[in-house]
Amino acid sequence: MAVIGVGHLGQHHARILANLPDVNLVGVVDANPDQARAVATKLGTTPYECFEPLLDKVEAVSIVTPTIHHHSVASAFLRAGVPVLVEKPVCRTVAEADDLIALAKKAKVPLQVGHIERFNPAFEELVKRPIRAKFVEAERHGPFTGRSVDIGAVLDLMIHDLDMLLALVGGKVARVSAVGAVVFGGHEDMVNARLEFENGCIAHVTASRITRHPKRRLRIWAPEGYAGIDFVTRKLTLVQQSEEVRKYGLRVSEMDQATRARLKDEVFGRYLQVLNLDADRKHDQLTAELRHFIDCVRTGKTPRVTGTDGRDALELAERVLDALRVHPWEGTPAGPHGPGGLPTPAGFLFPPIQLARIEAA
C-alpha cells in the first residue's frame, strides 16, 4: 500500500498502515518533499513527490490529499485497477464522484470514502438497534485549526453528520433550508441547516469551526424511544418506555396525589428505562476504518461507506451550500444574502477592548 498526502491526517494513515503486520507500506507521497521524507524516514518506507511511480507498485492506496486533488489522484489509481480509500469529502463535485464510482465499477475494485464517524463504536452500537428517527439534532462544533481552509464548515464538518443521517434515516431529503456566516473571510465557518425527509423525519444540523470548546453529538427521537451519542466521549444513551407504559400509557391526570408526587423520582426507571453504554476507549476509529478497507480489498466485500454513500453525502452538502447562498438576512430579496453578506452590525455587545495596534492580515 501507499498513502498519498501525509499532512496532518495522512501521516496517521501511514503510521497505522506501517504498523499492521499484514501490510507493506511501500511509499508515501506529499507535495512537500521535506514532509514526505520526514514521514518516510520515521516509518522506514520510501518518499515520493508525485504518485505516478506508485501506480504499478501497490495493491491498494489511501488518498489523504486536499479535496481539490481527490478526483485526479483517485481516478488514476482506479484506472490502473487499484482499490481506493479516499478521505471525505469524496470529491469537489457530484460529477467527479460519479466518475470515480463508474471507474471503480468498471475495474471491479472497492472504492471506500473516509467518513470515519461510521466507525465510532457508539454509532456502530446504535445502528444495531431498531430505531426509526423522526426528529434529529446533530451538532459538530470545534475551535479553528487553520486546516482544511480550501473548504468550509459544511464540507469539513457537517458532511459527517449528513452522511450518518442518510444512513440512519434512509429515503430522500425533500427540502433544505440553511443559514450560515463567514467569519475569517473565506468559506462559511458556522452553519445551521434544517432537513425535511420525504418519510417525515426532520433534522436540525449545526456545524461551527469557531467554537471555543469541541462538541460532537447526535440526538434522535423516534417511536421506539430516544438515542443520544456523544462522539467525543463515545457514549451512547438509550431511553425507552417501559413495557407497562407502552401497553397502558401514562395518564398523569388520573394519578392520585401521592403517586403524582413520586413521579419525578420514578419517571426514569419505572416508566422510562435508561441504558448508558460506554465504548471501549482503546478502540481507534481510523485503525478500524483502515482494517475494514483492507478486508474489503482482500475479500471483495462491499465497503461500509461506498463511493455512492460519499457521493450522496456530497450531494446533500451541496444542497445545504445552495440554501446558504440564497438566505435573505433581512427577509427581503433586496437585502444581503449568503454567508458572506451579513448585515452591518448595529453596535458592540460590550465596550470593545482597545488595541495598541492592529496588524493588517
DAVENFEN-V181231 format. One record per backbone hydrogen bond with DSSP energy under -1.0 kcal/mol. CO is the residue of the C=O (numbers start at 1). NH is the residue of the N-H. If there is no record, write none. Layout:
co:CO nh:NH
co:CO nh:NH
This chain:
co:1 nh:26
co:2 nh:62
co:3 nh:29
co:4 nh:64
co:7 nh:11
co:9 nh:12
co:9 nh:13
co:10 nh:14
co:11 nh:15
co:12 nh:16
co:13 nh:17
co:14 nh:18
co:17 nh:20
co:20 nh:23
co:24 nh:26
co:27 nh:3
co:28 nh:48
co:29 nh:5
co:32 nh:36
co:33 nh:37
co:34 nh:38
co:35 nh:39
co:36 nh:40
co:37 nh:41
co:38 nh:42
co:39 nh:43
co:40 nh:44
co:40 nh:45
co:46 nh:28
co:48 nh:30
co:51 nh:54
co:52 nh:55
co:54 nh:57
co:61 nh:85
co:62 nh:4
co:63 nh:87
co:66 nh:69
co:67 nh:70
co:69 nh:73
co:70 nh:74
co:71 nh:75
co:72 nh:76
co:73 nh:77
co:74 nh:78
co:75 nh:79
co:76 nh:80
co:77 nh:82
co:78 nh:81
co:83 nh:61
co:84 nh:112
co:85 nh:63
co:86 nh:114
co:93 nh:97
co:94 nh:98
co:95 nh:99
co:96 nh:100
co:97 nh:101
co:98 nh:102
co:99 nh:103
co:100 nh:104
co:101 nh:105
co:102 nh:106
co:103 nh:107
co:104 nh:108
co:104 nh:109
co:110 nh:84
co:112 nh:86
co:113 nh:115
co:114 nh:116
co:115 nh:118
co:116 nh:119
co:117 nh:120
co:120 nh:124
co:121 nh:125
co:122 nh:126
co:123 nh:127
co:126 nh:129
co:129 nh:131
co:134 nh:202
co:135 nh:221
co:136 nh:204
co:137 nh:219
co:138 nh:206
co:139 nh:217
co:140 nh:208
co:141 nh:215
co:142 nh:211
co:148 nh:151
co:152 nh:156
co:153 nh:157
co:153 nh:158
co:154 nh:159
co:157 nh:160
co:158 nh:162
co:159 nh:163
co:160 nh:164
co:161 nh:165
co:162 nh:166
co:163 nh:167
co:164 nh:168
co:165 nh:169
co:172 nh:198
co:175 nh:196
co:177 nh:194
co:179 nh:192
co:181 nh:189
co:181 nh:190
co:188 nh:153
co:189 nh:209
co:190 nh:181
co:191 nh:207
co:192 nh:179
co:193 nh:205
co:194 nh:177
co:195 nh:203
co:196 nh:174
co:196 nh:175
co:197 nh:200
co:201 nh:197
co:202 nh:136
co:203 nh:195
co:204 nh:138
co:205 nh:193
co:206 nh:140
co:207 nh:191
co:208 nh:142
co:215 nh:141
co:216 nh:231
co:217 nh:139
co:218 nh:229
co:219 nh:137
co:220 nh:227
co:221 nh:134
co:221 nh:135
co:222 nh:225
co:225 nh:222
co:226 nh:239
co:227 nh:220
co:228 nh:237
co:229 nh:218
co:230 nh:234
co:230 nh:235
co:234 nh:279
co:235 nh:230
co:236 nh:277
co:237 nh:228
co:238 nh:275
co:239 nh:226
co:240 nh:273
co:242 nh:246
co:243 nh:247
co:244 nh:248
co:245 nh:249
co:251 nh:254
co:252 nh:255
co:256 nh:260
co:257 nh:261
co:258 nh:262
co:262 nh:265
co:262 nh:266
co:263 nh:267
co:266 nh:270
co:266 nh:271
co:267 nh:269
co:267 nh:272
co:271 nh:242
co:272 nh:269
co:273 nh:240
co:275 nh:238
co:277 nh:236
co:280 nh:283
co:284 nh:288
co:285 nh:289
co:286 nh:290
co:287 nh:291
co:288 nh:292
co:289 nh:293
co:290 nh:294
co:291 nh:295
co:292 nh:296
co:293 nh:297
co:294 nh:298
co:295 nh:299
co:296 nh:300
co:305 nh:113
co:306 nh:310
co:307 nh:311
co:308 nh:312
co:309 nh:313
co:310 nh:314
co:311 nh:315
co:312 nh:316
co:313 nh:317
co:314 nh:318
co:315 nh:319
co:316 nh:320
co:317 nh:321
co:318 nh:322
co:319 nh:323
co:320 nh:324
co:321 nh:325
co:327 nh:338
co:328 nh:331
co:332 nh:335
co:336 nh:329
co:338 nh:341
co:339 nh:182
